[in-house]
Amino acid sequence: MLFLGIDLGSSSLKLSIYDAEKGITLANVKVPEFEMKINAPQFGWAEQNPEDWWENVKTGIHLLKNNKKIDLEKVCGIGIAYQMHGLVLTDNQLNPVRPSIIWCDSRAVNIGNEAEKSIGVEISQNKILGSPGNFTASKLKWVKNNEPEVFKKASYMMLPGDYIAAKLTEKAQISTSGLSEAALWDFSDGKLATEVLEKMNLPESYIPEIVPSFGNHATISPKIASELGLNKNAQINYRAGDQPNNAFSLNALKSGDIATTAGTSAVMYAVSSENTFDKKNRVNTFLHVNNTPKNKHNGVMLCINGSGILYQWLRKMISVSRDELVSYEVLNNEASLVKPGSEGLRFYPFGNGVERIFNNKEVNSGIENLNYNIHQPSHVIRSACEGIVFAMNYGFEVMQSIGIQGKVVRAGKDNLFLSPVFREIFVNTTQTTLELYNTSGSEGAARGAAVGFGYYKKTEDAFKSLKCIERLEPSKELSLQYQDIYKKWKQNIKIKA
């Protein structure tokens, strides 16, 4: 039995075909060839066209269809992972009424802050474990306040993955974990946070059918099945935000498990069996994919907006006078030529919207201590890697201050974790053991579909074939060096008023 996994990021989409019986991935594709564009109509805004996502999904499925080793008719379940917190507004025919306001868009920060005051800090913390912040509910309120005619055209509020599921099935739905991403899940009562909707003056009618992360959500529409060459009985069996899904992909399902990733953004995500939250809203708590009414599982998450997107920017800058972009492997090799500390060069990896770990404020970004006689491109690259990890560690310290205690962190050997230098900086700065796995978000989504379909009797059965391919421990000598470098970096953070 085959399962299709779709991972919708803000840079690209990845699709995987997973053979549940053999426990292996048969094929992977990535679309488009170059990173998807993020539009910024105004400073601090970030939008993408949901229809572009859908066209890329169709392209990816057609690429898989052209693989002679795969029979898409044997795909019986589909899992979808997606960029978190985005707002997709559609009419009743599931057509977008405006571009999606995506995760790194900052326009709704003040609306979220005002909503927290209106709801009441104590109620907000007890109900949604924090503030509406810059999450999806606040973005919906922004549209209502600033684009009333657009708001009137809308029938459904969905997250990016829900939109893809809706295009496949012609049915609007949203998951419980997705509602928690939107700051619309009541953790105390285990239901839609209607009190938050009321206080924000948002209509409950915009919330589509609510489904769990796993299960038979809906069957693919006959029209789409025919167009894409899929089994007409294929179901959507799983959906999750990219970070809960990354944790799931790495079999991080028990309290104390920690997963990380450094793709477009950099994230640390810890599983907790408690309603753990940060009163200052620097890190956030969401429902984990395996949460049930009888078995609580939440995910405590820190997010640094500028990670892979910074590395992507560096790649473009270094390639500016070349016919082709240099590879990321070249960047990784260049970083290895420089000693820890980058000879005093410090990089602050912000500049992609407001940062949650600084209470949704703008923070200084860019390079400090640049010396034209000393520093070469290799210093800039290494200092960027150090800055990304240091920002992650800053947030990890916040997580530890509210009770997260794990010392083993799991990651897919992908994106920045392909860099030996980045891995060295990570383990010696965070003082954790890093376990690397050969998996991906789209493969995890496919495994999730197999679980939701019921192919596996127990969730852990989906991971019998998942093996740790590398394990890295911190070095005493390097740890001392990086702790000193990190301390100096941390002291020079400048938060903008």
C-alpha atoms as one frame of an Amber mdcrd trajectory, in Angstrom:
protein
   0.000   0.000   0.000   1.366   3.399  -0.992   0.922   6.748   0.725   1.585
  10.232  -0.640   3.145  12.893   1.564   3.029  16.585   0.661   5.129  19.151
   2.516   4.147  22.724   1.641   6.888  25.127   2.661   7.282  28.804   1.892
  10.324  28.116  -0.332   9.242  24.909  -2.062   6.979  21.877  -1.984   8.290
  18.376  -1.438   6.356  15.211  -2.222   7.157  11.611  -1.259   5.721   8.208
  -2.067   6.011   5.830   0.882   5.573   2.045   0.805   4.075   1.233   4.206
   4.556  -2.530   3.908   8.290  -2.246   3.208   8.776   0.875   5.342  10.680
   2.667   2.595  10.300   5.815   0.524  10.091   5.019  -3.170  10.389   8.525
  -4.614  10.881  12.164  -3.694  10.322  15.269  -5.791  10.758  18.975  -5.104
   9.015  21.830  -6.898   9.546  24.445  -8.162  13.155  24.325  -9.361  13.923
  27.631  -7.645  12.480  28.974  -4.393   8.925  30.296  -4.436   8.648  34.043
  -4.196   7.386  35.758  -1.056   5.679  39.038  -1.919   6.022  42.036   0.393
   3.513  44.751  -0.682   4.556  46.768   2.373   7.411  46.609   4.874   6.808
  43.757   7.315   4.248  42.041   5.089   4.651  38.583   3.543   2.182  36.992
   1.141   1.965  34.097  -1.299  -0.688  33.072  -3.798  -2.413  29.838  -2.683
  -3.161  28.988  -6.314   0.600  28.851  -6.952   0.884  26.237  -4.192  -1.841
  24.172  -5.840  -0.187  24.381  -9.272   3.071  23.188  -7.703   1.276  20.295
  -5.979  -0.156  19.223  -9.336   3.262  19.554 -10.983   4.830  17.427  -8.247
   2.196  14.709  -8.608   2.686  14.669 -12.388   6.445  14.239 -11.841   5.731
  11.262  -9.590   3.326   9.900 -12.198   6.144   9.925 -14.747   8.196   7.652
 -12.486   7.734   4.223 -14.069   8.437   2.474 -10.756   5.350   4.039  -9.125
   1.694   3.325  -9.722  -0.268   6.264  -8.306  -3.419   4.140  -8.475  -2.003
   2.300  -5.447  -1.922   5.471  -3.332  -4.671   4.965  -0.768  -3.908   7.820
   1.641  -2.489  11.340   1.547  -0.786  13.294   4.323  -0.189  17.046   4.216
   2.319  19.133   6.155   2.359  22.880   5.692   3.856  26.223   6.699   2.198
  27.171   9.971   0.051  30.194  10.919  -0.800  31.309   7.390  -4.267  32.661
   6.633  -6.080  31.424   3.537  -9.506  32.974   2.939 -11.760  31.362   0.329
 -15.289  31.806  -0.949 -17.808  28.965  -0.758 -16.389  27.519  -4.006 -12.966
  27.285  -2.317 -11.469  30.055  -4.457  -9.039  32.358  -2.596 -10.418  35.875
  -2.149  -6.958  37.363  -1.493  -3.323  36.218  -1.267  -2.381  34.198   1.804
  -0.912  36.180   4.688   1.883  33.793   5.634   3.693  32.940   8.858   6.398
  35.643   8.799   4.016  38.531   8.073   4.095  41.119  10.893   1.054  43.281
  10.143  -1.244  41.821  12.822   1.086  42.154  15.827  -0.745  45.126  17.359
  -4.117  43.498  16.724  -2.989  40.413  18.641  -1.684  42.528  21.511  -4.958
  44.442  21.730  -6.926  41.199  21.570  -4.994  39.832  24.554  -5.999  42.917
  26.570  -9.627  42.557  25.453  -9.773  38.857  26.300  -7.812  39.384  29.500
  -4.289  38.117  30.077  -5.354  35.473  32.614  -8.149  34.079  30.424  -5.904
  34.199  27.368  -3.192  32.221  29.140  -5.614  29.673  30.595  -7.557  29.166
  27.373  -5.040  29.448  24.520  -1.811  29.223  26.564  -0.624  32.656  25.542
  -1.596  35.573  23.371  -3.322  35.679  19.957  -0.064  37.370  18.996   0.690
  37.428  15.302  -1.125  34.175  14.626  -3.903  33.352  12.156  -6.826  34.707
  14.189  -5.120  38.108  14.391  -4.504  38.064  10.633  -8.184  37.312  10.066
  -9.092  40.270  12.261  -6.706  42.451  10.258  -8.529  41.564   7.033 -11.889
  42.341   8.654 -10.638  45.730   9.854  -8.724  46.758   6.733 -10.345  44.927
   3.814 -14.056  44.716   4.724 -15.181  44.010   1.151 -12.719  41.143   0.845
 -13.831  39.841   4.244 -17.473  39.795   3.104 -16.572  37.680   0.073 -14.981
  35.019   2.279 -16.767  31.911   3.535 -13.911  29.904   5.069 -10.754  30.548
   7.042  -8.155  27.850   6.534  -4.447  27.239   7.020  -2.237  26.529   3.980
  -2.421  22.737   4.257  -6.188  22.855   4.667  -6.404  24.718   1.363  -4.441
  21.975  -0.420  -6.671  19.330   1.181  -9.742  21.307   0.096  -8.496  21.480
  -3.505  -7.992  17.702  -3.476 -11.354  16.871  -1.902 -13.566  19.914  -2.641
 -14.284  20.017   1.097 -13.270  22.745   3.584 -11.829  21.465   6.872  -9.387
  22.498   9.599  -7.625  20.363  12.205  -7.579  20.732  15.979  -3.806  21.258
  15.898  -4.318  23.854  13.165  -6.768  25.723  15.363  -4.146  25.804  18.108
  -1.702  27.372  15.598  -4.343  29.986  14.859  -4.734  30.788  18.598  -8.262
  29.395  18.360  -8.036  26.213  20.446  -9.295  26.155  24.022  -6.779  23.961
  25.866  -8.768  24.033  29.107 -11.995  22.703  27.560 -10.608  20.865  24.531
 -12.668  22.678  21.894 -12.811  25.634  19.527 -11.978  28.809  21.470 -15.343
  30.483  20.862 -14.606  32.993  23.618 -11.617  34.266  21.646 -13.721  34.539
  18.491 -16.371  36.508  20.386 -13.869  38.893  21.977 -12.221  39.497  18.600
 -15.646  39.886  16.943 -14.913  37.146  14.422 -17.715  34.931  13.047 -17.644
  31.256  14.001 -19.197  30.512  10.598 -15.792  31.076   8.980 -14.427  27.992
  10.771 -14.926  24.918   8.553 -15.468  21.355   9.724 -12.991  20.451  12.496
 -11.049  17.180  12.175  -8.235  15.527  14.199  -4.694  15.292  12.802  -5.153
  11.586  11.978  -8.206   9.915  10.455 -10.351   9.676   7.342 -10.887  13.391
   6.743 -12.323  13.235   3.227 -12.034  11.297  -0.038 -10.388  12.862  -3.053
 -12.881  14.259  -5.570 -13.481  12.131  -8.690 -12.583  15.077 -10.917  -9.202
  15.624  -9.251  -8.482  11.882  -9.089  -9.004  11.657 -12.845  -6.956  14.788
 -13.586  -3.984  13.717 -11.454  -4.112   9.974 -12.051  -4.799   9.142  -8.409
  -6.907   6.375  -6.920 -10.506   7.644  -6.776 -10.810   6.171  -3.255  -7.702
   7.869  -1.888  -8.325   9.746   1.356  -6.777  12.655   3.207  -5.659  10.857
   6.382  -3.302  13.302   8.053  -2.524  17.009   8.243  -0.186  19.000  10.462
   1.837  22.191  10.580   5.397  21.741   9.368   6.989  21.831  12.830   4.649
  19.361  14.586   5.061  17.232  11.471   8.855  17.531  11.617   8.708  16.247
  15.190   6.393  13.429  14.106   8.732  12.605  11.186  11.542  12.135  13.728
   9.383   9.979  16.024   9.326  12.746  18.648   6.031  11.797  20.252   6.694
  11.433  23.992   7.034  14.073  26.674  10.673  15.218  26.763  11.372  14.487
  23.089  12.870  17.456  21.214  13.050  18.004  17.456  14.751  20.747  15.500
  14.990  22.013  11.965  16.780  24.825  10.173  15.004  25.359   6.882  13.504
  28.709   5.921  13.133  29.337   9.654  14.981  27.718  12.565  12.913  25.868
  15.139  13.231  23.909  18.363  10.105  21.921  19.256   9.684  20.004  22.529
   6.875  17.590  23.345   5.183  18.062  26.736   2.382  16.242  28.535   1.544
  19.453  30.406  -0.073  22.740  29.418   3.355  24.350  29.603   3.539  27.915
  28.325   5.633  31.073  28.515   3.875  33.994  30.205   5.951  36.401  28.103
   4.919  34.675  24.834   8.513  34.281  23.651   7.923  30.614  22.859   4.517
  29.159  22.060   2.514  26.038  22.795   0.383  24.140  20.279  -1.386  20.796
  20.172   0.967  18.043  19.058  -0.250  15.700  16.337  -0.821  12.759  18.703
  -2.814  14.713  21.286  -6.060  13.054  22.336  -8.622  13.990  25.010  -7.324
  11.131  27.187  -3.613  11.472  26.407  -2.364  15.066  26.354   0.538  15.951
  24.098   1.518  19.537  23.358   4.417  21.038  21.443   6.409  23.931  22.932
   8.050  25.757  20.047  10.580  28.503  19.481  10.968  29.975  16.035  13.676
  32.165  14.503  12.347  33.653  11.271  15.652  34.073   9.455  17.571  30.823
   9.014  17.624  29.088   5.666  16.301  32.305   4.160  19.471  34.021   5.417
  21.612  31.247   3.951  19.687  31.607   0.698  20.357  35.372   0.747  24.085
  34.771   1.342  24.140  32.352  -1.558  22.704  35.032  -3.856  25.104  37.699
  -2.604  28.180  35.495  -3.069  26.967  34.457  -6.531  26.196  37.992  -7.722
  28.984  38.142 -10.321  28.653  34.529 -11.469  26.630  32.954 -14.240  25.114
  30.425 -11.823  24.366  30.341  -8.122  27.035  28.647  -6.051  25.879  25.497
  -4.304  25.096  25.282  -0.607  27.872  22.697  -0.415  30.313  25.425  -1.452
  29.011  27.654   1.348  29.395  24.815   3.846  32.979  24.165   2.724  33.849
  27.865   2.951  32.541  28.013   6.531  34.871  25.160   7.512  37.919  27.264
   6.588  37.376  29.628   9.516  37.886  29.030  13.242  35.080  29.340  15.833
  34.188  32.973  16.472  34.792  34.039  12.850  37.648  36.289  14.041  35.289
  38.589  15.889  32.643  38.892  13.172  29.101  38.633  14.547  25.968  37.983
  12.503  22.448  38.679  13.808  20.111  36.496  11.713  16.958  38.558  12.003
  15.367  40.785   9.355  12.529  38.492   8.237   9.714  40.083  10.234   9.207
  40.509  13.953  10.667  37.804  16.201   8.545  35.949  18.750  11.424  35.416
  21.173  11.619  39.209  21.458   7.884  39.686  22.070   7.098  40.271  18.393
   9.482  43.206  18.042  11.990  44.074  15.338  15.575  43.213  16.286  18.915
  44.307  14.867  20.004  42.235  11.918  23.178  42.035   9.894  26.900  42.067
  10.565  28.895  43.573  13.432  32.673  44.107  13.794  33.384  43.821  10.073
  37.057  44.457   9.250  37.832  44.718   5.540  41.447  43.671   6.070  40.580
  40.502   7.952  37.190  39.191   6.973  36.549  37.202   3.802  33.301  35.634
   2.502  34.154  32.487   4.492  34.037  34.541   7.728  30.628  35.937   6.802
  29.255  32.465   6.073  30.565  30.974   9.310  29.382  33.948  11.370  25.912
  33.526   9.829  25.857  29.861  10.939  26.959  30.920  14.415  24.339  33.653
  14.568  21.524  31.288  13.578  22.500  28.747  16.239  22.994  31.477  18.853
  19.494  32.798  18.150  18.141  29.248  18.499  19.991  28.833  21.784  18.582
  32.130  23.052  15.114  30.669  22.565  16.164  27.277  23.925  17.159  28.990
  27.157  13.620  30.383  27.368  12.219  26.877  26.837  14.437  25.541  29.610
  13.283  28.337  31.937   9.670  27.110  31.673  10.520  23.478  32.328  11.793
  21.871  29.110  14.648  19.613  30.217  15.594  17.301  27.329  19.239  16.949
  26.329  18.849  14.890  23.143  17.689  16.706  20.008  16.601  15.009  16.781
  16.936  16.486  13.299  16.650  15.380   9.708  19.994  15.472   7.885  18.785
  18.243   5.629  19.004  21.995   5.032  21.531  23.627   7.401  22.052  20.354
   9.268  23.875  19.130   6.156  26.690  21.479   7.206  29.300  19.891   9.523
  30.160  23.376  10.822  26.532  24.128  11.642  26.198  20.809  13.464  29.377
  21.495  15.454  28.143  24.937  16.488  24.742  23.505  17.416  25.825  20.715
  19.762  28.498  22.786  21.499  26.342  25.878  21.969  23.123  24.150  23.069
  25.026  21.506  25.066  22.841  18.768  23.643  23.373  15.473  21.866  22.248
  15.691  18.243  20.727  12.654  16.527  20.429  12.853  12.737  17.924  10.877
  10.691  17.553  10.376   6.961  13.968  11.549   6.686  11.995  14.575   5.550
   8.746  16.411   6.170   7.063  14.913   3.112   8.114  11.389   4.144   6.768
  12.115   7.626   3.472  13.292   6.145   3.256  10.044   4.166   3.901   7.993
   7.332   1.225  10.110   9.021  -1.215   9.194   6.261  -0.454   5.510   6.848
  -1.203   5.969  10.565  -4.397   7.941   9.880  -5.529   5.364   7.326  -5.148
   2.633   9.937  -2.448   0.657   8.167  -0.358   0.703  11.345  -1.993  -0.577
  14.519   0.223   1.637  16.681   1.881   4.933  15.790   5.315   3.608  16.782
   4.973   0.876  14.132   5.366   3.580  11.474   8.931   4.194  12.642  10.390
   0.682  12.813  12.435   1.420   9.698  13.604   4.872  10.871  17.251   4.692
  11.954  19.597   7.234  13.481  22.383   7.712  10.932  24.674   9.942  12.977
  25.000  10.994  16.614  27.057  13.993  17.720  28.119  14.837  21.262  29.411
  18.199  22.533  33.147  18.571  23.106  34.323  20.069  26.392  36.918  22.281
  24.701  34.648  23.502  21.917  31.739  24.014  24.320  33.810  26.441  26.365
  34.763  28.348  23.217  31.228  28.593  21.891  29.743  29.520  25.237  32.146
  32.472  25.417  31.399  33.537  21.825  27.661  33.167  22.433  27.821  35.288
  25.592  29.401  38.180  23.687  26.911  37.794  20.827  23.980  37.806  23.242
  25.164  40.966  24.999  24.994  42.945  21.743  21.398  42.175  20.734  19.547
  45.428  20.094  15.755  45.391  20.222  14.132  48.163  18.224  11.550  50.363
  19.959
